């Protein structure tokens, strides 16, 4: 311990390339910095006056921080300044060299909040970034007498509200911007009070966290305060967050966090939860779970229960938690940015990345392009397209002003467009946000080709040359335009596996293919044997067997996926089929879709189904009807699956030009290679294991494809898929079979069933099943096929006997398909 050698507090120290230790001291008596080095035996000291005088900043004389001593013995110093002046200096003996660190023309670097407005402009303080240019608003323009501590957007008007922090009792505490003019709003916060947080509900009610008067609420210009006098809140409210259903969450300095629903308060503190009494941040993920710090890590509240994730919180000091589109989390800390998948985390700091500072105050993820913005005490950093790998990527978009340049505020991303890569002859299909990606195996010259289908015409060149090496190639964009866009709405429904005594996922995806925004409602009807558990987003109305969501402003080519979670029935529902119906209503016009499935009590969660879009009977469908395939997957391991890849080889009888992705549970990319293999890539999905999150461990991809023209009658199409969880061997799904015919076989009538019906016994059985024709006296040709519940054909027999034995060696559920002349009979059997 070298107390006697220290002329103050040791604020910083490091080791140079010669092994000497360097220190920076700060004296509480003199308020001056000094510097020292120690070679293991001797000390050398310098005062600020001993080094060349650095230029003054706008706030007065420079007070440099010593950060590094290089191999030449030169000192590298940083002079703190909130605004952009020279801040990096190299000191050599009696001279210094200043380096301008300005990158963006921000009016002020010391900001504590990031936000985004209705036009997807990034805001930090009163600096605005439109994707290309920065614009800064100074005091003369804003009139703000305090620093911007937080920003929120009014969803009803798109006005921006700013919480203004100031120690002056005469300061304004709320700023507002309507897109044209700034204004300030004052209310009394006592001596040296300040605003430190702001959020706005879906119906435009403004809440402000203050340091003196608790939580302030503004309804149509009328302010109400919740504090120690009339609520469980303290006078010092540190943050406020509002979920989509209007629930208000406030964190306090001393009383944990509080929830306000209507007029009812609920408090969570150290006495009844893992919440710390002194809480400074509340974060909400995309499923509207509440996240806060706990004594031993991070705590999540799902509306019913708390879950604690052990985390080395003391080392990092988490400031905020932000969930990305893949369901993983970014944590802003004082010692770097953390990327956390619920199990492990990676740290990004100045030692291993180009991030601007280890001190992260807030993180914003751009929902349009995936860029991640990090707010520091000295500016901003942006990480573009995280984890995209070595690929060739870009966008297909509707170019509103026909200038060939993608404009975030005006142009529209186009899904379902085919982009060709030559010479590989690989086709990429743009996803729901218009993006595509190729993953070439070899370096070299490539051509990216796009020929738009009607009604679109090309604005940008149809062919772009590029050279692929070791680095990703981004921004190969294709612009199209059309004078006439036909109106169109679509809806689709997919169910997860229906397992007895377990939860079930139902996904509804709806899309607007027309040019004008639409609003309406989504209704999902489910069987009374199932009960409501949860929904994302929260439903607008809930009835015993139906939920309804209201939606607004569904844009051109925009699709949304809503998820319903149900509790399934018990084993009494075995062998029963259940219907789920999704309906979309816009301006009195309705479109709907139904899906049917049976409850299983023992199942393989990785399966594939194939259903024709038109009429069908058994496996038979018409030659011209498209087929819809659904591949469902579930992580049955004991650890998260970071990447999932599904490969699906298309039958030669299917027309690849008609391929269309309908819906998926997670974001993914699609390519089709020259060998007719479709590849669905769920990169960075981080799918949790079944034992940790049964419903969250599931996913799906659904697509449609048509048969080729001129096929013979009948044409049999069989298909299976390979599912890869990370680097593990493939899981092969069951094989689907579709028999394409010109005319469907005759469907059995009730009279035929009464006259010709075969007896199936015993059922259940231990191994042997008998099929008997009690109403026949003369032998006739008949045929029986045995399938498992996943569609796999186990055996088949042709016979003329009036009584035939079928042997099945493995236990499970099976389906018998029996045909005699034009009579068909289907029976479900159990071998146990």
Secondary structure by P-SEA (a helix, b strand, c coil): cccccccccccccccccccbbbbbbbbccccbbbbbcccccccccccccccccccccccccccccccccccccbbbbbbbbccccccbbbbcccbbbbbbccccccccccccccccccccbbbcccbbbcccbbbbbcccccccccccccccccccccbbbbbbbbcccccccbbbbcccbbbbbbbbcccccccccccccccbbbbbbbccccbbbbcccbbbbbcccccccccccccccccccbbbbbbcccccbbbbcccbbbbbcccccccccccccccccccbbbbbbccccbbbbccccccccccccccccccccccccccbbbbbccccbbbbcccbbbbbcccccccccccccccccccccbbbbbbccccccccccccccbbbbbbcccccccccccccccbbbbcbbbbbbccccbbbbbcccbbbbbbcccccbbbbbbbbcccccccccccccccccccccccbbbbbbbcbbbbbbbbbbbbccccccbbbbbbbbbbbcccbbbbbbbbbbbcccccccccccccccccccbbbbbbccccccbbbbbbbbbbbbccccccbbbbbbbbbbccccccbbbbbbbbbccccccbbbbbbccccccccccccbbbbbbbbbbccccccccbbbbbbbbcccccccccccccccccbbbbbccccbbbbbbcccccccccccccccccccccccccccccccbbbbbbbbbbbcccccccccbbbbbbbcccccccccaaaaacbbbbbcccccccbbbbbbccccbbbbbbbbbbcccccccccccccccbbbbbbcccccbbbbbbcccbbbbbbbbcc
